[in-house]
C-alpha cells in the first residue's frame, strides 16, 4: 500500500524539542520532494519545511527558520523534522507530504499532533 505515516508527535513544554518522522511505503522517496505542513486549530494548513528529492533545495517558513531542520534518508525511505525551541504557537497537527519530482501522484499522511504547553 502506497502511503506515508507520521510519528513522533506529543506534548512538550515551551523551549523543548521533538523529532517527527515520516515513513513512506509502497514508493521510493528518492523520486519525491518531501515536505512538512502543519495546521493549527482554526487555521489553514501551511507548509513549514520542504526538501527536494536529492536534498539540493531546502525551504523553511520564516516562522520556523533557525529552529526546525528538515532531513531525509532515501535509503530508509524516510523524512524527518527536528524541532527545537518549540513555542506555544507551534502547536498543531503536523503532516508529511510527498510530491513527485517527475511523474506520479502525491501522498499525504494523516498527521501527528504536537502540543506545546507549560
Helices and strands as residue ranges (DSSP letters): E 3-7, E 10-12, E 18-25, G 29-31, E 32-39, E 46-51, E 58-60, E 68-73, E 78-83, G 88-90, E 92-100, E 107-108, E 112-116
